[in-house]
Amino acid sequence: MAALAEEQTEVAVKLEPEGPPTLLPPQAGDGAGEGSGGTPNNGPNGGGGGNVAVAAAAGGDGGTPKPGVAVSAAAPAGAAPVPAAPAEAGAPHDRQTLLAVLQFLRQSNLREAEEALRREARLLEEAVAGSGAPGELDGAGAEAASALLSRVTASVPGSAAPEPPGTGASVTSVFSGSASGPAAPGKVASVAVEDQPDVSAVLSAYNQQGDPTMYEEYYSGLKHFIECSLDCHRAELSQLFYPLFVHMYLELVYNQHENEAKSFFEKFHGDQECYYQDDLRVLSSLTKKEHMKGNETMLDFRTSKFVLRISRDSYQLLKRHLQEKQNNQIWNIVQEHLYIDIFDGMPRSKQQIDAMVGSLAGEAKREANKSKVFFGLLKEPEIEVPLDDEDEEGENEEGKPKKKKPKKDSIGSKSKKQDPNAPPQNRIPLPELKDSDKLDKIMNMKETTKRVRLGPDCLPSICFYTFLNAYQGLTAVDVTDDSSLIAGGFADSTVRVWSVTPKKLRSVKQASDLSLIDKESDDVLERIMDEKTASELKILYGHSGPVYGASFSPDRNYLLSSSEDGTVRLWSLQTFTCLVGYKGHNYPVWDTQFSPYGYYFVSGGHDRVARLWATDHYQPLRIFAGHLADVNCTRFHPNSNYVATGSADRTVRLWDVLNGNCVRIFTGHKGPIHSLTFSPNGRFLATGATDGRVLLWDIGHGLMVGELKGHTDTVCSLRFSRDGEILASGSMDNTVRLWDAVKAFEDLETDDFTTATGHINLPENSQELLLGTYMTKSTPVVHLHFTRRNLVLAAGAYSPQ
C-alpha cells in the first residue's frame, strides 16, 4: 500500500509524530515525510512531548534560515505590529531588549540564532559579552530585560494551534526568511528547549506591577464604557468581559493579593455569561499562588490566546478609550493574552455572537476554517449486480422492469460520476475490496432497492433495544452496518456481543478439527464453524476498566473497544478472542471508531488528543493534538480522508488524515460535545452536546448553518437516515427526536461575506423541523442506527427511578 506522505505545510512545532512511524515507504513522486519515522513520545498529555523537532522555515536546499525579525510578542490583528530590531539598535530601550534576547540565546546554547540576530542588528560580539548578566544592565533596563525574558519564555507566538499543557515549546525564535528566499508570512521556526513548559515561566507573565486596589476600578471603568457605548458595538465589546475578568483575577492571585482577588471575583463573576459557569467554578477554587501551578484550566488559559472576533469600528473604539484613559493594565492584557480577529464590515448582533461563542478559548480564528476540504464521496468500485426475481420480470410487461432499472442505477450513480469535491482516489491508501466485501456490497444494493423513502409524511419506525437488569452499567453500544449484531461495553470491563437475528454466534473449530476439513468444498466457511459453541451472546474479557467505546469493522470480522484502562482492543468475531491491545493513550480512552473502509481506526481520550491507527500497526500513524480538554467522541468522514473530534473544550475539530493538520474548528456549543455524525453526502456535520442543542455545520464553508433545540439533556447519539433526509437524535432526557434534514439544509446563506465575517443568521425554526418526539419509559438513549432499509434502531439501559 502506498504511504500517507506527510506534507510540511505550516512550519511550526508539530504536535503529531513526525511522519507515520509505521507506514510503508513513500511512492515515487511523493514528498518525503517530516521525519524518518520516529515513534511518538506519548507524554502524559499526549502528542509529541519530547520528540518535537526543531523545524526551520526550510527552503529548497535545507540550509540555515536567514533571520529577519527579532523575537516579538504577537500583537492582535489590526494593532500596530511589533517592530523588528532596529538596524542601529538606536533607542536605549530597544538596545536593552535586544541584548537581553541575545543573552538568553547565548545561555540556552542557541549560538546560530544568536549569531544571526546579531548580524541582522549589526551588533558587535563585545557589546553582548560586555553587557554581562542581566543584572549588569542599568537599573530600569535590567527589570525590563528580565520581564522580557520571562515573556519570551512564556509565550509561543504563531503556533499552529492552541497547545495543550505539557506540549508547548518554551523558547520560540521567529524568522521571516528561509534558505530559498523569503518565507510566506506566518511561517515560524520554533526551537523546543524543554519537554514540559516551566510552569513558573508560564505564570511569570502575570508578574505585572499594577496597583491591586485599582483593578476593580479599571474593570468597572471598562464595563461602564462598554455599557454606555452604542448598541451595535456593545454586543461585540461585551465579549471582552470574560477573558479580562479571568486574567485580572489570575494576576491578583499570582501577585498574592488574595483579599483583593476575592473581592474582585465576588463583585464581577455574576456579570459573566451563564455558559462560563463551570469554568468560573474552577477559577473560584484558585485562591493562592500555589494553587495555580498544577491547574490545567489555568495553564490552558495562559498558553492559548483567547480569540475574540470584533469589527474594525468596535476595535478602534476600544483602543481609543483605553489610550485616552491610559488604562495600561487592561491594554497589556489585551495585547498579551487575547487574539483579536478583526474584520471589516458591520458589527455582529448579540444573537450572532452568542451562536458562535462559548468554547474554552473563545471563537475559532477565521484562518482556521479557510483551508480546502475535500468533502465529496469517493467513486465506488463498479460491481455487477445480478438480477433477482427473474420469473417476476418475465411476467411483467417490458415497460415495468425498465422503470425499475433506473431506480437501481440511481443508487449507484451517486458515486459513479466523479464528485468535483471528492479527494483524489489515491490520496490516502485504502484497503482493496475482498470477495466477501463485494458480496456484501451486492447484498447492500439489493436491500437499498427495498429502502423506504423517508420524509415529513413518511417517518421511520423505531425499534428500541432496552438493556434490562444491566447492573454492570452500560457505557457503550454499537450495531453492525447490516444490523445483525449488537455490542455493549460495560462498566465491569466486559464487552458483550449479541446476535439480533435467528443466526447464532459460533466460534471457529479447534486447529486439530480444522485439519480434517476439505478446503476445496464450497461450504468450507460453514464447515469451519463449531456448532457446539453456538449461542446468542458472547462475552469478551480483557479490559481492566469500564469500556467507553465500541465499534464493529465494516466487514463484521472485528470489533474495537476502548476503555478506562488506556487501551484500545481489537477482537476477532470468528474466535471471540482479543487479537491486539493498542497502547498509546495514558489515560481513559472515551471513544473509538473504525473507518468506513475498515483498516484504519481513530481513538480519543482524556489525554486531549485523538490518534489514528491501522489494525496491523501497534503504534499510532497520526496524533491529532490541539484540543484543550478531553476528546469525548470521534467520527470518520464518509470518504475516510478526515476525522472529526468533539471535545470537553466545547469545540469540534476536523483533521486531515493525510498530514494530521486541523482543517476546521467549530465553536458554538455551550457544553462538552458527546455526539457527532456526518451526512451521507459528506457535506454536513451534526453535533450534540450537554447543552441539549444539536448544531449543523457546512464543512466546505466552515459555517454553522442550523441549530435544533428541543432536548433537555445531553445529546448522546446522532444519525442521519441512509439517504440523508432525516436526522435522528437520542438524549439522556429519554427521548428520540426526528428532524427534517432536507428542510434544515435548503436555502443556505453561504455567500463570501458570511464566510469571511461569521455573520450567520440562524433561523428560529426548530419546531418546524421537528417531525416527531418518541419517549421511552425511563431509558436514556445511548445509541441510534438506521438499517439499510431505513428502520431506526435505538438502544439504552433501563434506569429505574
Buried (B, 14 or more C-beta within 10 A) or exposed (E): EBBBBBBBEBBBBBBBBBBBBBBEEBEEEBEBBBBEBBEBBBBEBBBBBEBBBEBBBBBEEEEBBBBBBBBBBBBBBBBEEBEBBBEEBEEEEBBBBBBBBBBBBBEBEBEBBBBBBBEBBEBEEEBBEEBEEBEEBEEEBBEBBBBBBBBBBBBBBBBBBBBBBBBBBBBBBBBBBBBBEEBEEEBBBBBBBEBBBBBEBBBBBBBBEBEBEEBBEBBEBBBEBBEEBEEBBBBBBBBBBBBBBBBBBBBBBBBEBBEBBBBBBEEBBEEBBEBBEBBBEEBEEBBEBEEBEEBBBBBBBBBBBBBBBBBBBBBBBBBEBBEEBEBBBBBBBBBBBBBBBBBEEEBBBEEBBBBBBBBBBBBBBBEBBEBEBBBBBBBBEEBEBEEEEEEEEEEEEEEEBEEBEEEBEEBBEBBEEEBEBBBEEEBBBBBEBEEEBEEBBBEBBBBBEEBBEBBBEEBBEBBBBBBEEBEBEBBBBBBBBBBBBBBBBBBBBBBBBBBBEEEBBBBBBEEEEEEEEEEEEEEEEEBBBEEEBEBEEBEBEBBEBBBBBBBBBBBBBBBBBBBBBBBBBBBBBBEBEBEBBBEBBBBBBBBBBBBBBBBBBBBBBBBBBBBBBBBEBBBBBBBBBBBBBBBBBBBBBBBBBBBBBBBBBBBBBBBBBBBBBBBBBBBBBBBBBBBBBBBBBBBBBBBBBBBBBBBBBBBBBBBBBBBBBBBEBBBBBBBBBBBBBBBBBBBBBBBBBBBBBBBBBEEBBEEEEBBEBBBBEBBEBBEEBBBBEBEBEEBBBBBBBBBBBBBBBBBBBBEEE
